[in-house]
Amino acid sequence: MSVATAAAMQAYKQVGNQGISSDRLVLLGLEGILEYIRRARLAIQTKDLSVKADSMDKAYQLTAHLLASVNFEQGGEIAKNLDSLYRFLLNQLAQANIFDDLQALDACQPVLVDLRDAWRGLLGHS
């Protein structure tokens, strides 16, 4: 795990104690999912079942957490779109996990990168 990813995941876990904004938390979650998908892909290719299982589980958990945090009352159409995207990601992650389907993981990548870049833009990061 890269130092940046480890730091992002640690910050994500400690959000309640650190007072991190929900927007920053979403960005950290998306970056974490991308990292865990990268690891899962490598683990599938090398047939490392332990790393694959751990990476897929963490990617799924982070995605499920983001799905659970969608606020339909305040989010309007954006919330509906995020809900659909997160559900798509969960479906693809499950497909990849069950069948070692690299194409399912590949389908997640552009969605996550687009979401991450949008959140970065929202937070004023490059």
Secondary structure, DSSP 8 states (H G I E B T S, - for coil): --HHHHHHHHHHHTHHHHT--HHHHHHHHHHHHHHHHHHHHHHHHHT-HHHHHHHHHHHHHHHHHHHHT--HHHHHHHHHHHHHHHHHHHHHHHHHHHHT-HHHHHHHHHHHHHHHHHHHHHHT--
